[in-house]
Amino acid sequence: LIRKNKLSDQIAFVASAAILLNYQVLHFATMMMSEMSFLFTSVLACWFIYKIDEKRAFWKDPFFYLAIVTASYNYHIRTQGIALIAAILGYFLFTRQWKQMLGFAGGFAICLLPWMIRNKIAGLGQSRYIDMIASSNHWRPEEGTLDLSRIIDRFLDTFQMLLTKALPNSIIPYRDVNYDTAATWVEWGISITLIILIIIGMCRLGKYKYLFMFYTLATFGVISIFSTPSGNRYTTPLLPFLETSLLIGLYTVLTKGTQKIKLAKAFSPWLLISLFIFFSLPKLQELRKINKMPYPTNYQNFFQIAEEVRKQVPSQTVVCSRKPELFYMHSKTAVTMYAWTENTEELIIGLINSGTDYVVLEQLGYSSTGRYLYPAIQKNPELFPIVMHLKNPDTYLLKFDKENAKQKFKQ
């Protein structure tokens, strides 16, 4: 992408290497989460936009259709992908490609239809992210919803956190950041400096600066609407765009500086990558050490129970647990999740309706287990006889007595 904008091969290599050395990118690359697939499809969709041949009719260009499909898939990975759709539409709008803008919007709508129809048939309703906008705390539904003024306050708080803490902590992740305190003047200074350099770098990308700028702003806006302050996790897909722009901006400023003071030699991009390697090495060594460690004992117990379930029961058996996807990886059984409610009866009726056969009571560290599942088991121990118990920490596989539960709760 950088070479397409007639910047040197050196700065293109340095910017790409900086992304590959980024601690946050490598941190999420070791996890079974959506960050990397989301990052990949974001970059790929933009690359397809770059590859469109503007000398031919857009409806004859395969890259136009590939961009639609990839951006739509990005949205299906995570609703946050609506930011990429908005960015691409904004790019077509500001470059006066009206037909392309309408064609892309129509293509995206078509790509949405199959999943929307599927959700309608399954009775799943709208996206859970839409519900999160008005939710006081989506991890604790019982806390209710926010009114408009509190939604605006949360938006402003989160947007400020993204600017002063998450952005610097993402693109230069070499210093610890406390997300629980108000931003200091130093953090504001670092943030403003980085934003200026990023804007300078984006402006070097010709008309594609609109794509980078709109995607950054739209992502920050979407995160601020959907989320309570949540660190820098959701900025991860932006890192290729932010890191690249920062490096180009920094290189541009330093090059102009050396010309201004008439140094004999021009500034070399290789000095930048040397600095990145120097600052990255301790964090990368730390990450390598973490990734070499065995699973913590709470996860070892969780996976051991899943392995035993795989050996002992048919694959159509339904097991309820926190992190059901991870349980499935080792059990290969059907999995489900308990309802996040303090109403014991509602939670158990949910288990009945989902056809639950077994329940895993774990200590993975998620508050919902202790807040919702454990109290329901405590109040109805006769419905959850112990099948398996592992210690340090205590982890249980419990048989769910559906028939007695139906009689007790008149289902």
C-alpha positions as a LaTeX table, in Angstrom:
\begin{tabular}{lrrr}
\hline
Residue & $x$ (\AA) & $y$ (\AA) & $z$ (\AA) \\
\hline
Leu1 & 0.00 & 0.00 & 0.00 \\
Ile2 & 2.85 & 2.37 & 0.82 \\
Arg3 & 4.74 & 1.65 & $-2.40$ \\
Lys4 & 1.60 & 2.37 & $-4.42$ \\
Asn5 & 1.77 & 5.95 & $-3.10$ \\
Lys6 & 5.29 & 6.41 & $-4.50$ \\
Leu7 & 7.02 & 6.30 & $-1.14$ \\
Ser8 & 10.38 & 4.55 & $-0.96$ \\
Asp9 & 10.83 & 0.81 & $-0.58$ \\
Gln10 & 12.84 & 1.53 & 2.57 \\
Ile11 & 10.02 & 3.30 & 4.40 \\
Ala12 & 7.57 & 0.66 & 3.13 \\
Phe13 & 9.71 & $-2.10$ & 4.64 \\
Val14 & 10.30 & $-0.23$ & 7.89 \\
Ala15 & 6.59 & 0.52 & 8.41 \\
Ser16 & 5.63 & $-3.10$ & 7.67 \\
Ala17 & 8.32 & $-4.44$ & 10.01 \\
Ala18 & 7.16 & $-2.08$ & 12.76 \\
Ile19 & 3.66 & $-3.58$ & 12.58 \\
Leu20 & 5.11 & $-7.10$ & 12.80 \\
Leu21 & 7.13 & $-6.05$ & 15.85 \\
Asn22 & 4.14 & $-4.47$ & 17.57 \\
Tyr23 & 3.56 & $-6.12$ & 20.95 \\
Gln24 & $-0.21$ & $-5.76$ & 20.81 \\
Val25 & $-0.47$ & $-7.39$ & 17.36 \\
Leu26 & 1.70 & $-10.33$ & 18.46 \\
His27 & $-0.15$ & $-10.56$ & 21.77 \\
Phe28 & $-3.50$ & $-11.09$ & 20.06 \\
Ala29 & $-1.93$ & $-13.28$ & 17.38 \\
Thr30 & $-1.41$ & $-15.93$ & 20.08 \\
Met31 & $-5.10$ & $-15.98$ & 21.08 \\
Met32 & $-8.17$ & $-17.71$ & 19.69 \\
Met33 & $-10.07$ & $-14.46$ & 19.38 \\
Ser34 & $-11.48$ & $-12.34$ & 16.55 \\
Glu35 & $-8.80$ & $-9.62$ & 16.56 \\
Met36 & $-6.46$ & $-11.11$ & 13.94 \\
Ser37 & $-9.12$ & $-12.23$ & 11.45 \\
Phe38 & $-10.73$ & $-8.80$ & 11.85 \\
Leu39 & $-7.39$ & $-7.02$ & 11.32 \\
Phe40 & $-6.60$ & $-9.20$ & 8.29 \\
Thr41 & $-9.92$ & $-8.62$ & 6.52 \\
Ser42 & $-9.72$ & $-4.87$ & 7.26 \\
Val43 & $-6.35$ & $-4.58$ & 5.54 \\
Leu44 & $-7.36$ & $-6.94$ & 2.74 \\
Ala45 & $-10.51$ & $-4.95$ & 1.93 \\
Cys46 & $-8.48$ & $-1.73$ & 1.74 \\
Trp47 & $-5.88$ & $-3.46$ & $-0.43$ \\
Phe48 & $-8.65$ & $-4.53$ & $-2.86$ \\
Ile49 & $-9.83$ & $-0.90$ & $-2.96$ \\
Tyr50 & $-6.25$ & 0.10 & $-3.86$ \\
Lys51 & $-6.15$ & $-2.53$ & $-6.59$ \\
Ile52 & $-9.24$ & $-1.26$ & $-8.41$ \\
Asp53 & $-8.29$ & $-0.07$ & $-11.90$ \\
Glu54 & $-9.88$ & 3.35 & $-12.24$ \\
Lys55 & $-9.36$ & 3.34 & $-16.03$ \\
Arg56 & $-12.02$ & 0.69 & $-16.50$ \\
Ala57 & $-15.67$ & 0.49 & $-15.52$ \\
Phe58 & $-15.84$ & $-0.49$ & $-11.85$ \\
Trp59 & $-18.53$ & $-3.14$ & $-12.43$ \\
Lys60 & $-16.07$ & $-4.98$ & $-14.68$ \\
Asp61 & $-13.29$ & $-4.96$ & $-12.06$ \\
Pro62 & $-13.08$ & $-8.13$ & $-9.92$ \\
Phe63 & $-11.28$ & $-6.21$ & $-7.15$ \\
Phe64 & $-14.37$ & $-4.08$ & $-6.60$ \\
Tyr65 & $-16.44$ & $-7.19$ & $-5.84$ \\
Leu66 & $-13.65$ & $-8.68$ & $-3.73$ \\
Ala67 & $-13.63$ & $-5.47$ & $-1.66$ \\
Ile68 & $-17.41$ & $-5.76$ & $-1.10$ \\
Val69 & $-17.22$ & $-9.40$ & $-0.05$ \\
Thr70 & $-14.19$ & $-8.90$ & 2.22 \\
Ala71 & $-15.59$ & $-5.79$ & 3.93 \\
Ser72 & $-18.93$ & $-7.55$ & 4.43 \\
Tyr73 & $-17.18$ & $-10.58$ & 5.91 \\
Asn74 & $-15.27$ & $-8.20$ & 8.18 \\
Tyr75 & $-18.63$ & $-6.87$ & 9.43 \\
His76 & $-19.88$ & $-10.42$ & 10.07 \\
Ile77 & $-16.79$ & $-11.19$ & 12.15 \\
Arg78 & $-17.60$ & $-8.26$ & 14.42 \\
Thr79 & $-20.26$ & $-5.54$ & 14.16 \\
Gln80 & $-17.44$ & $-3.03$ & 14.71 \\
Gly81 & $-16.77$ & $-3.65$ & 10.99 \\
Ile82 & $-19.49$ & $-1.12$ & 10.17 \\
Ala83 & $-16.66$ & 1.42 & 10.63 \\
Leu84 & $-14.83$ & $-0.05$ & 7.62 \\
Ile85 & $-18.00$ & 0.11 & 5.51 \\
Ala86 & $-18.46$ & 3.77 & 6.48 \\
Ala87 & $-14.79$ & 4.50 & 5.70 \\
Ile88 & $-14.97$ & 2.99 & 2.22 \\
Leu89 & $-18.22$ & 4.81 & 1.44 \\
Gly90 & $-16.65$ & 8.04 & 2.73 \\
Tyr91 & $-13.60$ & 7.44 & 0.54 \\
Phe92 & $-15.77$ & 7.02 & $-2.57$ \\
Leu93 & $-17.79$ & 10.10 & $-1.59$ \\
Phe94 & $-14.78$ & 12.41 & $-1.08$ \\
Thr95 & $-13.09$ & 11.20 & $-4.28$ \\
Arg96 & $-16.38$ & 11.78 & $-6.15$ \\
Gln97 & $-16.81$ & 8.20 & $-7.23$ \\
Trp98 & $-20.58$ & 8.35 & $-6.89$ \\
Lys99 & $-21.41$ & 5.19 & $-8.85$ \\
Gln100 & $-18.82$ & 3.17 & $-6.95$ \\
Met101 & $-20.26$ & 4.43 & $-3.66$ \\
Leu102 & $-23.80$ & 3.38 & $-4.60$ \\
Gly103 & $-22.58$ & 0.06 & $-6.01$ \\
Phe104 & $-20.59$ & $-0.70$ & $-2.85$ \\
Ala105 & $-23.54$ & 0.18 & $-0.59$ \\
Gly106 & $-25.85$ & $-2.05$ & $-2.66$ \\
Gly107 & $-23.34$ & $-4.90$ & $-2.63$ \\
Phe108 & $-22.97$ & $-4.66$ & 1.15 \\
Ala109 & $-26.76$ & $-4.74$ & 1.59 \\
Ile110 & $-26.96$ & $-7.90$ & $-0.54$ \\
Cys111 & $-24.19$ & $-9.54$ & 1.52 \\
Leu112 & $-26.14$ & $-8.76$ & 4.71 \\
Leu113 & $-29.35$ & $-10.46$ & 3.60 \\
Pro114 & $-28.46$ & $-14.16$ & 4.08 \\
Trp115 & $-27.36$ & $-13.65$ & 7.69 \\
Met116 & $-30.32$ & $-11.39$ & 8.48 \\
Ile117 & $-32.72$ & $-14.01$ & 7.09 \\
Arg118 & $-30.95$ & $-16.74$ & 9.07 \\
Asn119 & $-31.25$ & $-14.71$ & 12.30 \\
Lys120 & $-34.92$ & $-14.05$ & 11.60 \\
Ile121 & $-35.63$ & $-17.75$ & 11.08 \\
Ala122 & $-33.65$ & $-18.66$ & 14.24 \\
Gly123 & $-35.48$ & $-15.97$ & 16.23 \\
Leu124 & $-32.20$ & $-14.33$ & 17.30 \\
Gly125 & $-33.34$ & $-10.75$ & 16.80 \\
Gln126 & $-30.97$ & $-7.88$ & 16.20 \\
Ser127 & $-27.24$ & $-7.74$ & 16.84 \\
Arg128 & $-26.23$ & $-7.90$ & 20.49 \\
Tyr129 & $-23.99$ & $-4.90$ & 19.81 \\
Ile130 & $-27.06$ & $-2.76$ & 19.17 \\
Asp131 & $-28.35$ & $-3.70$ & 22.62 \\
Met132 & $-24.98$ & $-2.71$ & 24.09 \\
Ile133 & $-25.40$ & 0.95 & 23.07 \\
Ala134 & $-27.97$ & 1.63 & 25.76 \\
Ser135 & $-26.69$ & $-0.95$ & 28.24 \\
Ser136 & $-25.24$ & 0.43 & 31.47 \\
Asn137 & $-22.81$ & $-2.50$ & 31.66 \\
His138 & $-23.18$ & $-5.27$ & 29.08 \\
Trp139 & $-21.34$ & $-7.66$ & 31.44 \\
Arg140 & $-24.11$ & $-7.11$ & 34.01 \\
Pro141 & $-27.49$ & $-6.81$ & 32.25 \\
Glu142 & $-29.33$ & $-6.42$ & 35.55 \\
Glu143 & $-27.90$ & $-2.90$ & 35.90 \\
Gly144 & $-30.35$ & $-1.75$ & 33.22 \\
Thr145 & $-29.98$ & 0.86 & 30.49 \\
Leu146 & $-28.74$ & 4.43 & 30.20 \\
Asp147 & $-30.65$ & 7.52 & 29.18 \\
Leu148 & $-29.40$ & 9.68 & 26.29 \\
Ser149 & $-27.36$ & 12.08 & 28.44 \\
Arg150 & $-25.47$ & 9.22 & 30.13 \\
Ile151 & $-24.84$ & 7.57 & 26.75 \\
Ile152 & $-23.29$ & 10.85 & 25.56 \\
Asp153 & $-21.19$ & 11.10 & 28.74 \\
Arg154 & $-19.93$ & 7.55 & 28.26 \\
Phe155 & $-19.15$ & 8.29 & 24.60 \\
Leu156 & $-17.05$ & 11.32 & 25.54 \\
Asp157 & $-15.26$ & 9.45 & 28.34 \\
Thr158 & $-14.43$ & 6.51 & 26.08 \\
Phe159 & $-13.36$ & 8.74 & 23.18 \\
Gln160 & $-11.01$ & 10.64 & 25.50 \\
Met161 & $-9.61$ & 7.36 & 26.83 \\
Leu162 & $-8.98$ & 6.16 & 23.28 \\
Leu163 & $-7.10$ & 9.34 & 22.37 \\
Thr164 & $-4.99$ & 9.77 & 25.50 \\
Lys165 & $-4.36$ & 6.19 & 26.60 \\
Ala166 & $-5.38$ & 3.49 & 24.10 \\
Leu167 & $-3.85$ & 5.12 & 21.01 \\
Pro168 & $-0.37$ & 5.72 & 22.51 \\
Asn169 & $-0.49$ & 2.37 & 24.32 \\
Ser170 & $-1.29$ & 0.61 & 21.02 \\
Ile171 & 1.20 & 2.10 & 18.58 \\
Ile172 & 4.06 & 2.53 & 21.07 \\
Pro173 & 3.28 & $-0.22$ & 23.61 \\
Tyr174 & 6.51 & 0.15 & 25.59 \\
Arg175 & 5.22 & 1.90 & 28.71 \\
Asp176 & 2.59 & 0.93 & 31.24 \\
Val177 & $-0.69$ & 2.85 & 31.10 \\
Asn178 & $-3.21$ & 3.08 & 33.92 \\
Tyr179 & $-6.67$ & 3.13 & 32.34 \\
Asp180 & $-8.39$ & 3.73 & 35.67 \\
Thr181 & $-7.03$ & 7.26 & 36.21 \\
Ala182 & $-7.67$ & 10.56 & 34.47 \\
Ala183 & $-5.33$ & 11.47 & 31.63 \\
Thr184 & $-2.28$ & 13.48 & 32.71 \\
Trp185 & $-0.79$ & 16.45 & 30.86 \\
Val186 & 2.07 & 14.19 & 29.78 \\
Glu187 & $-0.39$ & 11.70 & 28.27 \\
Trp188 & $-2.23$ & 14.49 & 26.49 \\
Gly189 & 1.09 & 15.80 & 25.14 \\
Ile190 & 2.15 & 12.38 & 23.85 \\
Ser191 & $-1.27$ & 11.83 & 22.33 \\
Ile192 & $-1.37$ & 15.18 & 20.51 \\
Thr193 & 2.17 & 14.66 & 19.18 \\
Leu194 & 1.29 & 11.20 & 17.86 \\
Ile195 & $-1.96$ & 12.43 & 16.29 \\
Ile196 & $-0.09$ & 15.22 & 14.47 \\
Leu197 & 2.50 & 12.76 & 13.13 \\
Ile198 & $-0.22$ & 10.30 & 12.09 \\
Ile199 & $-2.14$ & 13.02 & 10.22 \\
Ile200 & 1.06 & 14.09 & 8.44 \\
Gly201 & 1.69 & 10.49 & 7.47 \\
Met202 & $-1.86$ & 9.96 & 6.21 \\
Cys203 & $-1.64$ & 13.10 & 4.10 \\
Arg204 & 1.31 & 11.54 & 2.25 \\
Leu205 & $-1.02$ & 8.81 & 0.97 \\
Gly206 & $-2.70$ & 10.93 & $-1.69$ \\
Lys207 & $-6.43$ & 10.39 & $-2.10$ \\
Tyr208 & $-6.19$ & 7.22 & 0.00 \\
Lys209 & $-5.71$ & 9.43 & 3.03 \\
Tyr210 & $-9.51$ & 9.61 & 3.16 \\
Leu211 & $-9.69$ & 5.85 & 3.58 \\
Phe212 & $-7.19$ & 5.85 & 6.47 \\
Met213 & $-8.69$ & 8.92 & 8.17 \\
Phe214 & $-12.30$ & 7.82 & 7.89 \\
Tyr215 & $-11.52$ & 4.32 & 9.09 \\
Thr216 & $-9.69$ & 5.66 & 12.14 \\
Leu217 & $-12.41$ & 8.16 & 13.07 \\
Ala218 & $-15.24$ & 5.73 & 12.37 \\
Thr219 & $-13.60$ & 3.02 & 14.50 \\
Phe220 & $-13.07$ & 5.39 & 17.41 \\
Gly221 & $-16.69$ & 6.51 & 17.09 \\
Val222 & $-18.08$ & 2.97 & 16.97 \\
Ile223 & $-15.99$ & 1.82 & 19.95 \\
Ser224 & $-17.10$ & 4.85 & 21.95 \\
Ile225 & $-20.78$ & 4.22 & 21.19 \\
Phe226 & $-20.73$ & 0.47 & 21.86 \\
Ser227 & $-18.34$ & 0.21 & 24.78 \\
Thr228 & $-17.66$ & 1.32 & 28.25 \\
Pro229 & $-13.94$ & 2.22 & 28.68 \\
Ser230 & $-12.20$ & $-1.07$ & 27.92 \\
Gly231 & $-8.50$ & $-0.50$ & 27.34 \\
Asn232 & $-6.95$ & $-0.76$ & 23.91 \\
Arg233 & $-8.21$ & $-4.17$ & 22.75 \\
Tyr234 & $-10.64$ & $-2.78$ & 20.18 \\
Thr235 & $-8.01$ & $-0.53$ & 18.57 \\
Thr236 & $-5.98$ & $-3.58$ & 17.48 \\
Pro237 & $-7.43$ & $-3.76$ & 13.91 \\
Leu238 & $-6.38$ & $-0.13$ & 13.38 \\
Leu239 & $-2.72$ & $-0.78$ & 14.12 \\
Pro240 & $-1.56$ & $-1.38$ & 10.52 \\
Phe241 & $-3.11$ & 1.96 & 9.52 \\
Leu242 & $-1.94$ & 3.92 & 12.59 \\
Glu243 & 1.57 & 2.43 & 12.75 \\
Thr244 & 2.13 & 2.96 & 9.03 \\
Ser245 & 0.91 & 6.57 & 9.17 \\
Leu246 & 3.02 & 7.29 & 12.26 \\
Leu247 & 6.19 & 5.98 & 10.60 \\
Ile248 & 5.56 & 7.92 & 7.40 \\
Gly249 & 4.79 & 11.07 & 9.38 \\
Leu250 & 7.86 & 10.68 & 11.58 \\
Tyr251 & 10.05 & 10.02 & 8.54 \\
Thr252 & 8.60 & 13.06 & 6.76 \\
Val253 & 9.23 & 15.39 & 9.74 \\
Leu254 & 12.78 & 14.10 & 10.31 \\
Thr255 & 13.61 & 14.31 & 6.61 \\
Lys256 & 12.36 & 17.91 & 6.46 \\
Gly257 & 14.36 & 18.65 & 9.62 \\
Thr258 & 17.62 & 17.33 & 8.20 \\
Gln259 & 17.03 & 19.35 & 5.03 \\
Lys260 & 16.28 & 22.46 & 7.07 \\
Ile261 & 19.52 & 22.31 & 9.01 \\
Lys262 & 21.38 & 21.20 & 5.86 \\
Leu263 & 22.90 & 17.99 & 7.12 \\
Ala264 & 25.26 & 16.27 & 4.73 \\
Lys265 & 23.28 & 13.02 & 4.79 \\
Ala266 & 19.55 & 12.53 & 4.47 \\
Phe267 & 17.73 & 10.86 & 7.34 \\
Ser268 & 17.65 & 7.07 & 6.94 \\
Pro269 & 14.49 & 5.02 & 7.59 \\
Trp270 & 16.73 & 2.24 & 8.93 \\
Leu271 & 17.32 & 4.34 & 12.05 \\
Leu272 & 13.60 & 4.14 & 12.77 \\
Ile273 & 13.47 & 0.37 & 12.59 \\
Ser274 & 16.55 & 0.20 & 14.83 \\
Leu275 & 14.69 & 2.24 & 17.44 \\
Phe276 & 11.63 & $-0.01$ & 17.15 \\
Ile277 & 13.72 & $-3.13$ & 17.59 \\
Phe278 & 15.48 & $-1.60$ & 20.60 \\
Phe279 & 12.22 & $-0.67$ & 22.33 \\
Ser280 & 10.31 & $-3.77$ & 21.21 \\
Leu281 & 12.81 & $-6.41$ & 22.31 \\
Pro282 & 12.03 & $-6.44$ & 26.06 \\
Lys283 & 8.27 & $-6.66$ & 25.45 \\
Leu284 & 8.72 & $-9.39$ & 22.82 \\
Gln285 & 10.92 & $-11.39$ & 25.19 \\
Glu286 & 8.23 & $-11.01$ & 27.85 \\
Leu287 & 5.57 & $-12.19$ & 25.40 \\
Arg288 & 7.67 & $-15.18$ & 24.35 \\
Lys289 & 8.16 & $-16.15$ & 27.99 \\
Ile290 & 4.40 & $-15.99$ & 28.63 \\
Asn291 & 3.61 & $-18.05$ & 25.53 \\
Lys292 & 6.11 & $-20.74$ & 26.53 \\
Met293 & 4.46 & $-21.20$ & 29.91 \\
Pro294 & 1.96 & $-24.05$ & 30.48 \\
Tyr295 & $-1.71$ & $-23.26$ & 30.89 \\
Pro296 & $-2.67$ & $-21.98$ & 34.36 \\
Thr297 & $-4.14$ & $-24.75$ & 36.54 \\
Asn298 & $-7.69$ & $-23.36$ & 36.28 \\
Tyr299 & $-7.56$ & $-23.78$ & 32.50 \\
Gln300 & $-5.84$ & $-27.18$ & 32.80 \\
Asn301 & $-8.76$ & $-28.40$ & 34.94 \\
Phe302 & $-11.29$ & $-26.92$ & 32.51 \\
Phe303 & $-9.69$ & $-28.65$ & 29.53 \\
Gln304 & $-9.21$ & $-31.92$ & 31.42 \\
Ile305 & $-12.94$ & $-32.09$ & 32.14 \\
Ala306 & $-13.62$ & $-31.39$ & 28.46 \\
Glu307 & $-11.31$ & $-34.24$ & 27.45 \\
Glu308 & $-13.10$ & $-36.63$ & 29.82 \\
Val309 & $-16.47$ & $-35.55$ & 28.48 \\
Arg310 & $-15.23$ & $-36.29$ & 24.97 \\
Lys311 & $-14.29$ & $-39.84$ & 26.00 \\
Gln312 & $-17.41$ & $-40.63$ & 28.00 \\
Val313 & $-20.48$ & $-39.11$ & 26.32 \\
Pro314 & $-21.97$ & $-38.87$ & 22.78 \\
Ser315 & $-21.13$ & $-35.80$ & 20.70 \\
Gln316 & $-24.76$ & $-34.58$ & 20.75 \\
Thr317 & $-24.58$ & $-34.15$ & 24.54 \\
Val318 & $-25.14$ & $-30.50$ & 25.52 \\
Val319 & $-22.68$ & $-29.02$ & 28.01 \\
Cys320 & $-23.18$ & $-25.58$ & 29.55 \\
Ser321 & $-20.13$ & $-23.59$ & 30.61 \\
Arg322 & $-18.45$ & $-20.23$ & 30.53 \\
Lys323 & $-16.37$ & $-19.99$ & 27.34 \\
Pro324 & $-18.30$ & $-22.78$ & 25.61 \\
Glu325 & $-16.25$ & $-22.34$ & 22.42 \\
Leu326 & $-13.05$ & $-23.26$ & 24.25 \\
Phe327 & $-14.78$ & $-26.21$ & 25.91 \\
Tyr328 & $-15.92$ & $-27.46$ & 22.50 \\
Met329 & $-12.33$ & $-27.43$ & 21.20 \\
His330 & $-11.51$ & $-30.23$ & 23.64 \\
Ser331 & $-14.88$ & $-31.96$ & 24.12 \\
Lys332 & $-16.33$ & $-31.90$ & 20.57 \\
Thr333 & $-19.79$ & $-31.95$ & 22.14 \\
Ala334 & $-22.65$ & $-29.52$ & 21.69 \\
Val335 & $-22.16$ & $-26.52$ & 23.98 \\
Thr336 & $-24.28$ & $-23.70$ & 25.35 \\
Met337 & $-24.07$ & $-20.77$ & 27.75 \\
Tyr338 & $-26.08$ & $-19.94$ & 30.86 \\
Ala339 & $-28.24$ & $-16.82$ & 30.99 \\
Trp340 & $-26.67$ & $-13.74$ & 32.59 \\
Thr341 & $-29.37$ & $-13.15$ & 35.17 \\
Glu342 & $-29.56$ & $-13.06$ & 38.96 \\
Asn343 & $-33.02$ & $-14.66$ & 38.70 \\
Thr344 & $-32.32$ & $-18.31$ & 39.59 \\
Glu345 & $-35.55$ & $-19.59$ & 38.07 \\
Glu346 & $-34.90$ & $-17.78$ & 34.79 \\
Leu347 & $-31.37$ & $-19.20$ & 34.59 \\
Ile348 & $-32.51$ & $-22.80$ & 35.20 \\
Ile349 & $-35.40$ & $-22.49$ & 32.73 \\
Gly350 & $-32.77$ & $-21.32$ & 30.24 \\
Leu351 & $-30.81$ & $-24.53$ & 30.87 \\
Ile352 & $-33.98$ & $-26.58$ & 30.31 \\
Asn353 & $-34.79$ & $-24.77$ & 27.06 \\
Ser354 & $-31.27$ & $-25.24$ & 25.70 \\
Gly355 & $-31.39$ & $-28.97$ & 26.40 \\
Thr356 & $-28.45$ & $-28.88$ & 28.80 \\
Asp357 & $-27.20$ & $-32.31$ & 29.99 \\
Tyr358 & $-24.13$ & $-31.23$ & 31.99 \\
Val359 & $-22.91$ & $-28.02$ & 33.61 \\
Val360 & $-19.27$ & $-27.04$ & 34.20 \\
Leu361 & $-18.63$ & $-24.95$ & 37.31 \\
Glu362 & $-15.18$ & $-23.50$ & 36.73 \\
Gln363 & $-12.85$ & $-20.83$ & 38.13 \\
Leu364 & $-11.52$ & $-19.25$ & 34.94 \\
Gly365 & $-11.77$ & $-15.83$ & 36.53 \\
Tyr366 & $-14.93$ & $-14.51$ & 34.89 \\
Ser367 & $-17.28$ & $-12.79$ & 37.31 \\
Ser368 & $-20.44$ & $-14.05$ & 35.61 \\
Thr369 & $-19.90$ & $-17.61$ & 36.91 \\
Gly370 & $-19.86$ & $-16.52$ & 40.54 \\
Arg371 & $-22.54$ & $-13.91$ & 40.01 \\
Tyr372 & $-25.12$ & $-15.93$ & 38.06 \\
Leu373 & $-24.37$ & $-19.68$ & 37.75 \\
Tyr374 & $-22.98$ & $-20.51$ & 41.21 \\
Pro375 & $-25.92$ & $-19.03$ & 43.19 \\
Ala376 & $-28.39$ & $-21.01$ & 41.03 \\
Ile377 & $-26.50$ & $-24.24$ & 41.79 \\
Gln378 & $-26.28$ & $-23.38$ & 45.50 \\
Lys379 & $-30.03$ & $-22.83$ & 45.76 \\
Asn380 & $-30.89$ & $-26.02$ & 43.84 \\
Pro381 & $-28.16$ & $-28.58$ & 44.69 \\
Glu382 & $-30.49$ & $-31.55$ & 44.06 \\
Leu383 & $-30.62$ & $-30.56$ & 40.36 \\
Phe384 & $-26.82$ & $-30.61$ & 39.97 \\
Pro385 & $-25.27$ & $-33.88$ & 41.27 \\
Ile386 & $-21.46$ & $-33.99$ & 41.02 \\
Val387 & $-20.01$ & $-36.17$ & 38.26 \\
Met388 & $-16.38$ & $-35.04$ & 38.40 \\
His389 & $-14.36$ & $-32.85$ & 40.75 \\
Leu390 & $-10.83$ & $-31.54$ & 40.17 \\
Lys391 & $-8.96$ & $-29.57$ & 42.86 \\
Asn392 & $-6.60$ & $-26.58$ & 42.95 \\
Pro393 & $-8.76$ & $-24.78$ & 42.00 \\
Asp394 & $-12.04$ & $-26.63$ & 42.51 \\
Thr395 & $-13.61$ & $-27.36$ & 39.13 \\
Tyr396 & $-16.78$ & $-29.41$ & 38.78 \\
Leu397 & $-18.66$ & $-31.32$ & 36.12 \\
Leu398 & $-22.31$ & $-31.48$ & 37.24 \\
Lys399 & $-25.13$ & $-33.53$ & 35.79 \\
Phe400 & $-28.20$ & $-31.37$ & 35.14 \\
Asp401 & $-31.40$ & $-33.18$ & 36.17 \\
Lys402 & $-33.74$ & $-31.77$ & 33.54 \\
Glu403 & $-36.81$ & $-33.80$ & 34.52 \\
Asn404 & $-36.71$ & $-32.73$ & 38.18 \\
Ala405 & $-35.99$ & $-29.15$ & 37.06 \\
Lys406 & $-39.08$ & $-29.18$ & 34.82 \\
Gln407 & $-41.25$ & $-30.39$ & 37.69 \\
Lys408 & $-39.77$ & $-27.92$ & 40.18 \\
Phe409 & $-40.22$ & $-24.93$ & 37.87 \\
Lys410 & $-43.42$ & $-26.24$ & 36.23 \\
Gln411 & $-42.09$ & $-26.40$ & 32.70 \\
\hline
\end{tabular}
